[in-house]
Amino acid sequence: MKLTEKQTAVFNYLKENGGRVSMDELCEALGTDAKHLNPVVTTLGVKGERAKGLVDYEKVTVEGVEKPVKYVFLTEAGQSFVPGADEDAE
């Protein structure tokens, strides 16, 4: 499956940083905000009709933080996925 430039940036950051990061960290690293990154995570994720099943997210209550923290992580499919490896098959 072919990833867009933004999807590739999100996927590669997750892969290079242990497979699980907070949305705040991801936004900071990619120089954007959650408003623009949420749709990218959704299309990489397991939600929605165009979803790819490579990532998912969870909201975690963190002591000392007012709102739950959103963590984005690679699914099993995401952990084994290699961007570009099967583009010819499509």
Steps between C-alpha positions, in 0.01 A plus 500: 500500500621847416522763775473874451790724601330590830407138573860396432631769737268384781571132437878549485504710818309231687724224363819692589382591851393172655160460333304704757510878556265765630309708248667811646846356432397396149363848425812670632733269308312550174444874548121493490203490734249231596230658285706422189650172622184325626369427146837352404498273806141401422580394143804306620292345773223252544212748488317619189446351158840607360691374804818302446519322837862600569448713811251543781475731797394504861427773750685456828443685826833642616546626853538878508350548155149644479378314189582142391811476280454351154765241409539379142653155449580250229270199469640153425445575131684830539796339675559270204408745223775630271396814311532457124571127517171395342407804288543303177237252618226766494 
